[in-house]
Amino acid sequence: MTVEGMPQPLYLIFFSANLAFILTNLYGWLLKWFYRPRAYDEDFLRLFPAQRAVGWLYLLQVLELPYLLNIGQADALLYVNAFSVLVFSLQMLVMCEGYFFPEVHHRLSEYWVFLPPIVSLFPLFLQAFGLIRLPEWHRTATFIVVSVLFLWYFWRTICMALRIGRAVRRANEDAYADSDDFPTRFGEKIQWLPTGICVLMAVNFFIDDPTAKAFRDVLFTVVNIWFCIFTLNPWRKPFDITAKATETMSAEPDGQPSDEKDETTASADETQFRLTDDRYTELSRRLESLLSDEHIFTEQHITADTLMQRLGINANYLTEVIQRSGYSSFYDMISQHRVRHAISLIRQHPDRRMADIAYDCGFTSQSSMTKAFASQGKESPSAYRKKA
């Protein structure tokens, strides 16, 4: 069947786009609920704590079926666009919270936020199937109600994105995450993706046009495929910072390279170096100047990109310089210098507030500084203050 006045080729394009969108969502649901890459083993639940929530997001798209059966019709289009903008906004919140903050447990009373979209969408769903006929003013009322609900959910989505950003920075600082740490990289890549998707859904809703809906279907079909491949890549190995530190550098407690390596191991390591000794010496001297003289580590939320820009080198060379200098990773180097600087400030100013010292050393909070001390086997900052 086709909508009256819609050319057959255009109808087939719209139908194919919506069908592809629904089918890829069904595939995503099956993948998220039933596929377990062997490479992850017991790390799977740690890396993907929101599998069920993401699976539900995919499965819910089956509720676009009324539009698939009535491509281009005004009532079906209004329903599916309202459904998308409300359901995506809410489910994105659940998905992000489940992935980045798995320790948060919703109380049953908090799920009342799902009630307004259910109440708003149910009569539209019935009308899309031709079971009821709503009065003429329902379209205006629908736009008003959906707009108010969307603004509320959109604001919560922005707050979630900012919270994700803070969590990623905290992971970088507290856990000394490396650039190969998948959860950290994933958070950096999708921090604003839910917000962007909500905006696209809202634009599609207010345009209220079959062509815009078809374009959205094609776009999100591509996004779905990318998301499934990116998050469930069977060739990716889970990041293990302990194993990586052991493999890359065996160091003494003071951060200097161990002299206990045998000649075979040293020879094998040297073959992996890309920098000549002269070039390494030059870069390590400049790096030491940035750390010891300019105290670049006191910059909050400093990243490896900052050092790459200051040294004029790429990530591979920076990693080599850091490892050959006796550090296991970029964040290990930054942490060591921050802790040393903090100890120096505590001894010089024993009466100063710990929070101020933490901030001056580049930590985001006093608790972050305390964790850094503990991770390096140091006494607590308060213990150093007592000795001062």
Stockholm file with secondary structure:
# STOCKHOLM 1.0

chainA/1-388         MTVEGMPQPLYLIFFSANLAFILTNLYGWLLKWFYRPRAYDEDFLRLFPAQRAVGWLYLLQVLELPYLLNIGQADALLYVNAFSVLVFSLQMLVMCEGYFFPEVHHRLSEYWVFLPPIVSLFPLFLQAFGLIRLPEWHRTATFIVVSVLFLWYFWRTICMALRIGRAVRRANEDAYADSDDFPTRFGEKIQWLPTGICVLMAVNFFIDDPTAKAFRDVLFTVVNIWFCIFTLNPWRKPFDITAKATETMSAEPDGQPSDEKDETTASADETQFRLTDDRYTELSRRLESLLSDEHIFTEQHITADTLMQRLGINANYLTEVIQRSGYSSFYDMISQHRVRHAISLIRQHPDRRMADIAYDCGFTSQSSMTKAFASQGKESPSAYRKKA
#=GR chainA/1-388 SS CCCTTCCHHHHHHHHHHHHHHHHHHHHHHHHHHHCCCTTTGGGHHHHCTTHHHHHHHHHGGGGGHHHHHTTTCHHHHHHHHHHHHHHHHHHHHHHHHHHHCTTCCCCGGGGGGGHHHHHHHHHHHHHHTTSCCCCTTHHHHHHHHHHHHHHHHHHHHHHHHHHHHHHHHHHHHHSCCCTTCHHHHHHHHHTTHHHHHHHHHHHHHHHCCHHHHHHHHHHHHHHHHHHHHHHTCTTCCCCCHHHHHHHHCCBCTTSCBCSCCCHHHHHHHHTTCCSCHHHHHHHHHHHHIIIIISCGGGSTTCCHHHHHHHHTCCHHHHHHHHHHTTCSSHHHHHHHHHHHHHHHHHHHCTTSCHHHHHHHTTCSSHHHHHHHHHHTTCCCHHHHHHHC
#=GC SS_cons         CCCTTCCHHHHHHHHHHHHHHHHHHHHHHHHHHHCCCTTTGGGHHHHCTTHHHHHHHHHGGGGGHHHHHTTTCHHHHHHHHHHHHHHHHHHHHHHHHHHHCTTCCCCGGGGGGGHHHHHHHHHHHHHHTTSCCCCTTHHHHHHHHHHHHHHHHHHHHHHHHHHHHHHHHHHHHHSCCCTTCHHHHHHHHHTTHHHHHHHHHHHHHHHCCHHHHHHHHHHHHHHHHHHHHHHTCTTCCCCCHHHHHHHHCCBCTTSCBCSCCCHHHHHHHHTTCCSCHHHHHHHHHHHHIIIIISCGGGSTTCCHHHHHHHHTCCHHHHHHHHHHTTCSSHHHHHHHHHHHHHHHHHHHCTTSCHHHHHHHTTCSSHHHHHHHHHHTTCCCHHHHHHHC
//
